[in-house]
Amino acid sequence: MKILKSWLKEFVDFDLSDNKLESELARTGTEVESIIGGILGGIVVVKIVAIKSHPNADRLQVVSVSDGKKEYQIVCGAKNIRVGQIVPMAKIGTILKTGKIDQVSIRGVKSYGMLCSEAEIGIGTDSQGIKIFPKDTILGPELSQILEEDSVFELEITPNRGDCLSHLGIAREVAAFTGKKIKRQPVEIKMISDRVISQISLEVRDPKLVPNYQLRLIDRVKVDQSPEWLKNKLEKVGLKPINNIVDVTNYVMLDLGQPLHAFDFKKISGQKIIVREALKGEKIQALNDTTYQLGNNELVIADDKKPLAIAGIIGGKNSEIDFKSNKIILEAAVFDRRSIRRTSKIHNITTDASYRFERDVDPNGVEYALNKAAMLISEIAGGQIYSGIIKSDITAKTSTIKIENKKINRLLGIDLSEDEMKQTFRLLGFVVDGNCLTIPSWRHDINCWQDLAEEIGRIYGYDKIKFLAIKNKKSDRKSSYFLKEVLKDCLSESGFSETISYSFLSEFEAKNSITKRSKLLEVKNPVQPENRFLRDSLLPSLFYVVAKNSLFNPISIFELNSVYTVDGEKKLLAIVVAAKDRKIVESKIDRAITNLRQILTEKIYPKIEKNYLKTADINRYKIKKSVVGFVEIDLLSAIEKIKKIDLSLAKDKKSVHYRPISKYPPIARDLAFVVDKKHKPESLIDLIYDLSDKINRVELFDKFSSDKLGEGKISYAFHLYLQNTKKTMVDSEADEIIDKIINAIRVNFSGVLRS
């Protein structure tokens, strides 16, 4: 979104250079992608007090300039400079489009800045000579404080900050970090005695989808080109002027963030505006000359015969303002953002209006925007405004939230008093009443105290928050994960490489297995013969690695993984060393076992038997020309018995039941329940599973607690996947299960469904 700096100043008085404004906006969460035009910071007004030839260059001159307090020496090659002239100088550290200004030595003479042309300071295109100012120009201040040259800021607005999609919205941000107050132009409308209700009526069929809809009627307008000031503003922010009526609606949208639309009154049938869902088979030719097929519950603005516009997105050709229009209906509204987004996606239309409605607009700003647009149309198009506004509006609810001073300070790592926080919230437009805040109607992103903490953090400045080192916590040395990682680190430090191999054996490997054939687990439908059995040992896979890499000498590898038999699963540690020299093999395994024993007995499990790990029985045989030594131990099981803890990652205390995979699609539903905090989500999940065998999966995806839920209450939200193994499940069947779940949670946990 593009913002004009001068336009911002219509709402708030501030005195910031472009660079400073950019940094402050970025610091408070609004990214500035680019700045077009305007005067760069760091450029000051100086007077040339002396000029002399450069001793080592014919085309250069050494210029002495003064800002009224200090003199600077500049090396300059421009031919149009004279003693006594007032010129711009970029000080050391200034960043121009051509680069950063540094102190340099040019042909043996030091230069402490640069005299600039129009193009270099951003106020023109002339780059041939130095810019000369009138002799009465004040020396010393930055040029940006003297010249009223406009700048266009290209901003990246985050999706949650729909209130920033206007000059007023950004002005509120500027007011917050500068401590200034927002000023708004008073709207004074001169109306004729004729009332709007005598000319047109309004019907809104679903107020939930259209909570605020307002109309004004303006007669005797003269549709023409817009005045230059209006066209210039629109062009600078990237909009093409069309005519004075449409331009005013676009101007107010960019000014206040409220989209508006104008209809030609004479093209309205039945003198009635109807806001409804589109009928199946309806079509509309939009202002972009594309015809859209309607009927998917899209909201439309219509008369008694036809749709006039796709609500909140784009108008229709059959009601557009043209140069013959002389009586117009002016619309301002709030539409349900989900409905607008859905329609936008269905028809692949994104407009400036839909972009704002999807992110919510200020319900309390609708009437002001409508009146401001009517006033401007009356002023520049000569219109006569009918008395009154036709409205269909639901009073916008005000929300309050408690200032959690201690929690906010603890979360951010700062120490602000409650009064300091209150002052920040006042600057942001919150109404402070004791230790509670009334959330501004334009801030749809504020819902909890953590959101307030974000506001404090960005205005206070995240750069001011001190960095604190995270305290080291003692590791949980009773977990199997910790033990496995310690063993792996120990072997890696001993010069071994970890391998991760397939969990299968071939027929040949099974014949040579250390386990009886009857104990092996056989795969019923193996993809290939090599994957017929589940392995009962890690060694065959490690021997295969040695055989494939026999050119390397020595080879030191290990694997810590699961093996399987009909008796169950267990984790083994296998160590293999292959080398041409038997002594190397034995030495490396001895050292690895010694290191493992030391780690286990001294640092982790002091009570483990000192002689548990022995190296006397190293197994050996040859692969090609290498001697292979190997050890395979059930280390985890032994430690499990000693510590009396479950170290098996694959083991689950809950019983596991198999159910066949259904070929029919599941139905996904989300439910959120408010229950007492004493209830764990696992208890709710267990109950839900027991209710029906058609409940395929239950996933907890959100926990939320708030004073709004009630004292001692918490909300658990679940993804539910319902599936029938015999047929495609229909909505009525799913609804029956959902009702059963809701009733069971209510009876067993006194839980209520969160709206």
N, C-alpha and C positions, 0 to 999 in steps of 0.2 A: 504494500500500500504506500502511496506517495503522499507526503505531507509538506505543505508550504510553511516555511518558518514565519513569514509575515502573517499568515493566517492564524498560526498558533498565538501570535501576540494580540490578536483580537480578543482572545479569551483570558490571557494571563500576561502580566507585565514581567518580563525577564530580560536580563542583560548577559547573555552567554554567547560566546563565539560558536561557530559551527562545530569545531573540534570538541569544545567543552560540552555542548549540547549532546553531541554524539556519545561521548564517554559517559555522561550521566544517564542517558537513556539506556545504554548497554548495561550499565551497572545495576539499574533497577529492573532489568528483565526484558527490555525492548531492543532487539538487535537492529542496528542500522547497517543495511547492506551497502548503501552508497549515498553520496551527497553530490548532487548535480548543481553547478553554478554556485553562487555565493562567494564570499570573501574568506580566504583562509586565515586562520588564527596565526599570530606571531609576526604579522606584518604591521609595522609602525610608520607613522608619518615623520619625516625628517627634512631638514633644510641643508642644501649644499653650501658649505662655507668656504671650500677651497678646492681647486683642481690643479693638478700638476701632471706632467708627462711621466709615463712609466720609464724607469731608467734602462730597462732591458727589453722593451717591446714598443714598437712604433704605433701600433693600433690600440694600445691600452692606456688608460689614465688612472692615476691614484687620486681618489676623491675623498675629501673629508666632509662628513655630514654630522649634524647635531639634532638630537631629539628634544633640545631645550635644557637638558641636564648633563648629557654626556656626549662626547664626540666619538665617532667611529671611522676607521679607515677602510675604504672599500676599493677594490680593483674593479674597474668597469670598462667595457668596450663600446658603450653606446655613444653615438655622435651628437645626440640632441640635448645633452646636459649642459647647464650653465650655472655659474655661481649665483646663489640667491633663490634658485628654484626649490619648490616644495615637492618632494617625491616620496614614493613608498619604498621601504627597506625591509627585507626579510632578515630577521635576526638569526643568530646561530641557533640551531635546533629546530627551526621552522621546517615543516615538511610540505614542499610544493609538489605539483604533479610531476615535475622533472626530477624530484628526489629531495633528500634531506640537505639542509644548508649546514655546512661544517666550516670551522676555521681552517683556511687553506693558505698555502703559499703559492702565488702565481708569478712565475719568472723571478723568484727571489724576493717578492714583496708580499707581506701577509695581508689577507683580506678577512674582515670580521663581519661578513654578511653579504647581501646582494641587493642591488637596486633592481626594481621589477617593472615589467611592462604590464599593460592592461591584461593580456592573456594570462600572464603568470600569477596575477592576483585574483583572477576570476571575475572581472567586471567588463570584459570586452574580448575582441579577437585580435587586436593589434599587438604584434609581438616584435615590431621593428625598432621601437625606441622605448625609453623609460617614460612611464606615465607622469605627467606634470599636473599638479593640483593648483587651484587658485592660491594667491599669495596670502589670503587671510585664513587659510586652513590651519587649525590648531596643531602644534607640534606635540609629539609624545604618545598620544593614545593609539591603541590598535585601530587599524583601518576599519575593521568590522563594526566598531563603535561609532564611526563617523558616517559611513555610507550605508544607506538603506537598500542594499542590493539583496534580492531574495535568493533563498536556497531551497532546493527540493530534496527532502530526505526520503529515501526508499527504505521502508521498514518491513521487518519480518515479524508478524503478529502471531503469537502462539494461539492454538485453537481454543483455549479456555478463556482468552481475553477478547471476547467479542466487543466489549465496551471500548476497546482501543481502536476500533475500525472507523475512526472519525477524528477530525481536528479537535473536537471537544474532548474526546477520550484521551488523546495524547496530551492535551493541555492540562487535564487533571493530573497526569503523571508529572508534568513539569511543575505544576503548582505544589505537588507533594514534596519533591526534592529541592525546590527553591524556597519553600515556606511562604509562597504567595497565595493570594485568593483568586478563585475563578470569578470572572465577570461575564455576564450574559446580556446580550443586547435586549432591551425591552421590546416587546412586540405590541404595537398599537395598531389595531385594525379599525378601519372606518367601514361600517356596514350599512347597507340600504335597509329600508323598513321591511321589504319582502322577506318572508321566512323560507328557509330551505325546505321545510317539511311540506310546504305548499306545492313544491315542484317535483320532489322525488321521495321515495320511501326506501327502507332498508329491511332485509330479512337475512339474518345469520342463522343457519339451520343447526350448526353444531358449535356452540360457544366454547366447548373445551378445545376444539381445534383452532378457533379464532377468538381468543379471550378479549381482544380489543380491536374494534373496527370503527373508524370515524370518517365522515364525509363532509366536505364543504362544497358549496356551489358558487361559481364565479361567472358573471355574465359580462358581455360587451368587451371581451378581451380582443386584443389585436395581436395575432400570432405573427411574429417577425423575428429578425435576427436579434440576438442578445446584445446588450451593451458591451463595450470593450472590456471593462473591468471583469465582467462575469466570464466572457470567453477566455480571457487571459488566465484566469484562475483555473478553469477547467482544463485548458490546454496544458498548463504547467504540470498538472497532476495526471495527465495522460488520457483525458476524456475529450471526445470530439464534440464541439457545440452543434446542436441540431436546430432548435428554435428556442425562443425565450421561455416557453412553458416547460418544455422537457428539460431545458438547462437549469431552471430553478429547482425542479425536483431532484436532479442530480447534485446540484450545489448543496441543497439542504441535507441530502444523504451523506455527502462528504463532510459537511459542517457538523452535523449532530449525530450521525450514525443511524438515522431513521429513514429507511427507504420509503418513497412515495410513488404514486402513479396518478396520471391524469387521463380521464376519459372524455371523449367528445360527447356532450350531452345529447346532441341531435341524433347520434347513432345508437342511443339507448332505447330499446323497445319497452313500452309499458310504463315508463317513468319509474322503474323500480330496479334496485341493485339487489341481487340475491347471491349470497356466499354459500356455496354448497359443494358436495362431492360430484364429480363428473358422472354423467350417465354413460352407460355402456354404448359404445359406437359413436359417441360425440367426437367431432373434429374441430380443430381451431388452427387457423393460419396465424402464426405469431409474427411479431415485428421483425424477426430475422428472416422472414419469407419462407420459413419451414412450416409444413402442415403436420400437426401432431395428432395421433389417434389416442383418444382419451378413453376412460372407462375402468381404470385400475384404482378407483377410490381417490383420485387426485382432487385436491381442492381447486375450485375455479370460481372466478367472479363472473356472474352471468346476469342477463336481463330475463324477461319472461319467455324468450325464444331461443337464446343462444349463449354460449360461453363468450365472455369478453376478454378474459385473461386467465392464464394459469397462475393461480394466487401465489404471490410472493416471489414469482420467478420471472415471468415475461408477459407483456401485454399482447393483445391481439390486433391484427390489422383492421378488423371491423369496427374498432372503437378508437383508433389512434388519432392523435392531435395532428392536424395539418394546417396549411396556411388559410384554409377556409373556415376553420373552427372559430367560433366566437363565444361559445358558452361551454364551460368545462366543469366536470366533477373531479374534485381533488380527493384522493384516498390516502389515508395513513392507517397502519394496522400493526397488530402483533399476531403472527401465525405460529402454530405449533412447529417447533424446529424439526422434530422427527418427521412430520408429514412433509415439510418442505424438502428435507434431505432425500426422503424416499422418492418423491416425484422428480427431483433433480436427477437422481440416479437412473430412474426408469427411462427418462427421455434424454439423458446425457446432456443436460443444459446446466451451465453454471453462469450466473449473472452476478453483478455487484449486489443486487438486492438479495438473491438467494443465499449468497455467501454470508451476508449479515444475519438474515433470518435463521439460518442454520445454527448460528452461534448466539442467538437470542439478542433482542433489542430491549431498550429500556421502556417498560410499559408506562412509566410515569412521564416519559418524554414525548409520547405520541401527539398529544394535543398541542404542545408547544411547537413541535416541528411542523404540524399541519398549519398552525396559525402563522408561523414565520414564512412558510412557502406562500400562503395566501397573501400575506402582506407584500412580499416581493413581487408576486404576479400583478398585484394591484398597482404597484409603483412603476414597474417597467413595461407592463402590457396594458395598462389602463383599465384593468378589470374592476367590476363592481361586485363586492362580496355580499352574498345573501346573509341574512341574520340567522345565527344559530349553527349548531353542528349536529348532524345526525350521528348518534352513537349506539353501539352495542358493546358494552365493556363490563368485564368482571373486575371488581376492585382488586388491585394487586395486593397480595398479602405481604406484610412486613415481617421480616425475620430478625430475631435478636439472638445474640450469642454472648456468653460470658467471657470476660478477659481473664485468661488463666496466666497471670503474670509469672508465677513461679515455674510453671510448666514451660512457658515460652522461653524464659531465660535459660532453663536447664537444657531444653532442646537445642537452642542456638549457641549455648556457651557464652552468654553475655550477662550483663548485670544492669538492666534498665529498670528504673522505678516505674510504678504503675502510671504516674502522671506523665512521664516521658512517653510511655506507650500510648496513652490516651491522646496526647498531642499529635503523635504520628497518625493515629486513626482519624482524628479530626481533619488533618491535612488531606487524607485520602477520601474524605466525604462521608465517613461514618458518623452517626449521631451517638454521642456518648451520654449514657444515663447511669450514673453510679459506676458499678463495675460491669455493666452490660453495654453492648453495642447494638445499634440498629443498622443492619446491613443495607447499604445503598441499593436502590432498585436496579441500578445498572450492573451490579457486581454479582452475576449468577454463579461465579466460581467459588464463592465463600460459603462454606458449610459447617466447618468445625474449627476448634481452636488451633489445630495444626495449620489451617489456611491462614489464620491470623498471624501465626509465627512466621509464615513465608512473607507476609506483608511487612512485618517488622524487620525481618532479615534483609530484604531487598532495599528498603528505604534507609535503614541504619547503615547498611553496607557490609556485604559478606567479606569484603577485603579487610574490614576492621576487626573481624572475629579472629581471635588468637588461635593458633594451631596448638593442639594438645596431643602429646604422644599417647597412644593407646596402651594401657597397662597390660603387661603380659599376664595371661591367665595360665594356671596349671593345666596341662593337657589331661584329658581323661584317659588314663593309662589302663582302663579296664575294657576298652573297646577293641574288638577284633580288627577294626580298621587301623587303629594306632599300632597294634602289634605287627600287623602285616607290613606297614610302612617302615617300622623300625628294622624288621628283618631284611626288607629289600634294601634299605639304605646301608645296612651293615655289609651285605654281600656286594653291593655296588662299590663301596669303599675298599673292599677286599679285591677288587679287580674283576668282578663277575658282571656279565650282561644278562638282563632279564629277557626271557622269551615268553610269549603267549601263544599257545598252540591249540589246534582243534581238539575237541573232546571225544574223538572217535578212534576206533581201532578197525583194522581190516581183518579178514578171515585168517590170514597168515599170522598177524600179530596176536590174534586171540588164541591161536594154538600154542603160542609160546608165552601166554600170559601167566602171571604168578598166581592168578585166581582160577579156580575151577571153572570150566566152561559153563556149568549150570548156574554159577553165581553171576555171570556177566549179564548185563542188560542189553537185549538185542532190539534194534530199531526195526519195526515192522515193514516200513516202506522206505528204505535208504535211498538217497538220491544217487549214490554210486556205491560199489562194493567196498571201497575203502572206508566208508562211513557206516558199516553194518552194526558195530557194537560201540557202546559207550565205554570209554577207557576206565580201567581199574588202576592204572599207574601213569605217572607223568613221564617215565623213562623212555618208552618207545618214541615219543615225539622228540625228545631231546637227542636221542641217538640219531634220529633222522636229520636233525639240524647239523650234527657233527659230520655225518656222511656227506651231506650236501656242501659242506664247507671244509673239506679235508685239506685244502691247500693252505689253510691258515694254521699257524702253530705258535703258541698253544691256543686252544679254545676253552674258555671258562664261561659256562652259562648256568642259569638256574631258572626254575619256575616254581611259583607258589600258587597252587590252583586246586580245583575240585576234581575228585575222581568218584566213580559211581559203581555200585554193585546192587544186587537185589536186597542187600542188607541196609542200603542207604547211601548217603553222600558224606564224604569227609574231605578235608583239605590236607594236602601233603606238600612238603617242601622237598624238591629234588635238586641235587647239585651234581653237575657233570663237568669233568675236566678231561680234555684230550690233548696229548702231546707225544712227541717221539721219545722223550725221556721219561721213564717211569718215576724217577725221583721228583721231577717237576710236578707230575700229577699228584703224587702223595703229599708233596709239600704244600701245594696250593689248597688241596682239600683240608689238610691239617690246619692250615692258617685260617681258612674260612670257618671251620668248626670251632676253633679256639675263640675267634672273634665273636661268633654267635653266643657261645657259652658265657663269655665275659659280659656281653650286653644283657643277656637274660638274667644271669645270677647277680650281677652287681647293680644294674640300673632299673630293672623292671620287676622281676620276681625273685627276690632273695631266697625264698623258701624252696625253690626248685632244686631237685637233687643235683648235686655238683657233678655227678658222673652220668647224668642223663645223656649228654651228647658225647659219644665216644668216636674215635677215629680208627680204632684198631681193625674194624671189619670193613675196610674200604673194598668194594667190589671192583673187579677189573676184568676187562677183556679187550680185544683189539678190533678196531675198525680201520681197514686198509693198513697203513703203516703206522697208525697212531695207537698208543696205549690209552685206553679210556678208563677213567676212574669215576665211580658214581656212588652217591649216597641218597637214599630216599627215606624220610622220616615223617612220622605223624606227630609233628611237634605241637600243633595247635590243640589236638585232642589231649595230649599229656598235660599241657598247661591248663586246659579247661578243667580237668579233674582236680588239679592242685588248687586252682583259684575258685572252683565251683561257680563258674560263670559261663554263659553261652557265648562262644566265640564264632559260631557258624553264621555267616552272613545269609546263607540260604535258608536257615531254619526260621520258622515262623511259629509263634506260640499259638496262633489261631489255626483251627483246622481248615484245610484247603479242600474245596469241593470242585470237581470238574463238571463243566457243562459244555455241550457241543456248541460250536460256532454256528450262529444262525445265518442263513443266506438272505434273510429279510432285513430291510433297513430299520434302524432304531429311530425312536422319536425322542428328541432332547427337550427337556424342560428345566427351568431354573426356579428354585424355591428358596425363600429366605424366611427363617423363623426367629422370633424373639422369645428367649427363654431365660430362666435364672442362670447366673454365671456359674453356679455350682454344677450345672450339667455340662459334660464334655461332649464335643461334637461326635466322638466315636460312639457314644451311647445312642445318639439320634440315628447315626448311620446303621448301626446294628439293628435297630427297630425297623428302619425302612426296608432293609434287605429281607427281614422276616415276613413282611406283609405280602409279598408276591414273588413268584419265580420269574415273573416277566420284568423285574427290575434288574437290568443287566449291570449297571455300574452307578455308584454314588460317589461324587467327588466334592469335597469341601474346597471352595475357592475364595471365600471371604469371611473374615471375622470383623465385627464392628461393634463398638460400645460407645454410648453417648448418653448424656443426661436426658436427651429427648426420648430415649427408649424407655426410661423409667429407672428408678434406683435399683441397682443390683442386677440389671438386665444386660443381655448381650445378644447380638444378631449373628446367626450362622447362615451362610448362603451355600447352596449345593447345586451342582450340575447333576441332573438325573437323566439316565439313558434307559428308556423302556423299549423292550424288544420281545417279539413273539417268535418262537423257534419254528412254528408251523405255518404262519401266514403273515402277511403285511399288517402291522398294527394300524388301526384307524384312530382318529382323534377321540371318538367317544369312548373307546376302550382305555386310552391313555388318561382321559379326564376322570374316569371312574377310579383308576389307580391313584391319581393325584388327590382326589377327594378323600380316599381312604388314608393316604399318608397324612394329609392335613388334620383329619379327625384323630388319628393315632397320636400324633405329636401333641395335640391339644389335651387328650385324655391322659397320656403318660407323663408329659412334661409341662403341662399347663402352658404350652407354647402357642403363640398366635402368629399368623402369617403376616409378615411385614409388607406393607403396601409400597 
